[in-house]
Amino acid sequence: MKYLPVLAIVLAASIAAVPQTSSDEIAIRNIVQEEIAAWNAGCRRLLPSFAADGTFTNVRGQFFTGHQAFMDRHDYVFKGQFHGSTLKQDIVSLKFVRPDVAVVEVLTSVTGIQKLSPGTNTDDKGRLRTRLLQVIVKDGGEWKIVAYHNTDVKSDVPAPDPNNVLLQIGEPILNLIDHPVVARGTIQFPETG
């Protein structure tokens, strides 16, 4: 009888650790890929997965609400400081806090910037590095970004190079430069058997 509370805790932890369906994880990863493609295309089609009432905090700390405000702000920066820039993103954490809610942290790298925002800086390779935290919610069968919070990584803060991190659900981040799942410029998914 004294083991019953321990058994209940172990059972609860194992239920909570059950991985999300692969289709949901792929949908989330596809949103990140859409972000990269939209940015690198100059935001011409940015970002159908951003919720109509989603919130957006940029690297300057400016706060915006709604899909249209998100689009307008990106249109503005793509006509100026980020015109012609290139984005790389790596998922460093993806957690399903509920079956219909995912929290995703992405390490970003932007090159080809025309002018830096006040208070931001590039690393020794000329890249603006940021950490982007997104809350993505499944509503009506579709995943939508409801919160998008971006902060720059200061030059004295170490951060891994892009395309060298691999997310293992429930595992710590691994630096795997030569791992077969990691490919330059894209996220590759291992074949499942």
C-alpha positions in Angstrom: 0.0 0.0 0.0 2.9 2.4 0.7 3.9 2.1 -3.0 0.6 3.2 -4.3 1.4 7.0 -4.2 4.7 6.3 -6.0 3.0 4.2 -8.6 0.4 7.0 -9.2 3.2 9.5 -9.7 5.0 7.2 -12.1 1.8 6.5 -14.1 0.9 10.2 -14.2 4.4 11.1 -15.4 4.4 8.4 -18.1 1.0 9.6 -19.4 2.2 13.2 -19.5 5.3 12.1 -21.4 3.4 10.4 -24.2 4.6 12.0 -27.4 2.3 14.0 -29.6 1.2 12.5 -32.9 3.8 12.8 -35.6 1.3 14.6 -37.9 1.0 17.4 -35.2 4.7 17.6 -34.8 5.2 17.8 -38.6 2.5 20.5 -38.8 4.4 22.6 -36.2 7.7 22.0 -38.0 6.1 23.0 -41.3 5.0 26.3 -39.8 8.7 27.1 -38.9 9.6 26.2 -42.5 6.8 28.5 -43.8 8.3 31.3 -41.7 11.8 30.7 -43.3 10.3 30.6 -46.8 8.2 33.7 -46.3 11.1 35.7 -44.8 13.5 34.7 -47.6 10.8 35.6 -50.2 10.6 39.1 -48.7 7.3 38.3 -46.8 5.2 38.3 -50.0 3.1 35.5 -48.5 3.7 35.9 -44.7 2.2 33.9 -42.8 -1.1 32.2 -43.1 -0.6 30.3 -39.8 -0.5 33.5 -37.7 -3.8 33.8 -35.8 -6.2 36.6 -36.6 -5.9 37.8 -32.9 -2.3 36.6 -32.4 0.2 38.8 -30.5 3.7 39.7 -31.7 6.6 41.2 -29.8 9.6 42.1 -32.0 13.3 42.3 -31.1 12.8 46.0 -30.2 10.1 45.2 -27.7 7.3 46.6 -29.8 4.0 44.8 -29.2 1.4 44.2 -31.9 -2.0 42.4 -32.0 -3.6 40.7 -34.9 -2.6 39.1 -38.2 -2.9 42.4 -40.1 -0.6 44.2 -37.7 1.9 41.3 -38.0 1.8 41.6 -41.8 2.0 45.4 -41.8 5.1 45.5 -39.5 6.9 42.9 -41.6 6.0 44.7 -44.8 7.5 47.8 -43.3 10.8 46.2 -42.3 11.1 44.4 -45.6 11.0 47.7 -47.4 13.9 48.9 -45.2 16.4 47.3 -42.9 15.6 43.7 -43.7 15.3 44.1 -47.5 17.1 41.2 -49.1 18.1 39.6 -45.9 18.2 35.8 -45.3 16.7 33.9 -42.3 17.8 30.5 -40.9 15.9 28.9 -38.0 16.5 25.9 -35.8 13.9 24.5 -33.4 15.7 24.0 -30.1 12.6 23.1 -28.1 9.1 21.9 -29.0 6.8 21.0 -26.2 3.1 20.0 -26.4 1.8 21.4 -23.1 -1.6 20.0 -24.1 -2.6 18.0 -27.2 -3.8 21.3 -28.8 -1.1 23.7 -27.5 2.6 23.7 -28.5 5.4 25.9 -27.2 8.2 26.2 -29.7 11.6 28.0 -29.2 13.6 28.7 -32.3 17.2 29.9 -32.6 17.4 32.3 -35.6 20.1 33.8 -37.7 19.5 36.8 -40.1 22.2 37.9 -42.6 22.2 40.6 -45.2 20.7 43.2 -42.9 20.7 46.8 -44.3 20.6 48.5 -40.9 20.4 47.2 -37.3 17.6 48.2 -35.0 18.9 50.4 -32.1 20.2 48.2 -29.2 20.7 45.1 -31.4 24.0 43.8 -32.8 25.5 41.2 -35.0 27.9 38.4 -34.0 31.4 38.1 -35.3 30.0 36.5 -38.5 27.7 39.4 -39.2 24.5 37.6 -38.2 21.7 39.0 -36.1 20.9 36.1 -33.7 17.5 35.9 -31.9 15.5 33.5 -29.9 11.9 33.3 -31.0 9.3 31.8 -28.6 6.0 30.9 -30.2 2.8 29.5 -28.7 0.9 27.5 -31.4 -2.7 26.4 -30.8 -4.7 23.8 -32.8 -8.2 25.2 -33.4 -10.7 23.7 -35.8 -8.0 21.2 -37.0 -5.5 24.0 -37.9 -2.4 25.0 -36.0 -2.2 28.8 -35.6 0.5 31.0 -33.9 -1.2 32.9 -31.1 1.9 34.4 -29.5 5.2 35.3 -31.2 7.9 36.8 -29.0 11.4 37.5 -30.4 14.4 38.7 -28.5 18.0 39.3 -29.8 20.9 37.2 -28.5 23.5 39.6 -27.2 27.0 39.3 -28.7 28.5 38.0 -25.4 25.9 35.2 -25.1 27.0 31.9 -26.7 24.5 30.3 -29.1 25.0 27.3 -31.4 25.5 27.9 -35.1 22.4 27.4 -37.2 21.6 24.0 -38.6 23.7 22.3 -35.9 20.9 21.6 -33.3 18.5 18.7 -33.4 15.4 18.5 -31.3 14.8 15.2 -29.6 11.3 15.3 -28.0 11.8 14.8 -24.3 15.6 14.8 -24.6 18.2 17.6 -24.1 19.4 19.5 -27.1 22.2 17.8 -28.9 24.8 19.4 -31.1 25.1 17.1 -34.0 26.9 18.7 -37.0 27.2 15.4 -38.9 24.0 13.7 -37.8 22.0 12.3 -40.8 18.8 14.1 -39.7 20.5 17.6 -39.9 20.8 19.1 -43.3 22.1 22.5 -44.4 19.2 24.9 -44.9 16.3 22.5 -44.3 14.9 20.4 -41.6 14.9 16.7 -42.6 12.8 14.1 -40.8 14.1 10.5 -40.3 12.2 7.8 -42.1 9.9 5.9 -39.7 9.5 2.2 -40.1 
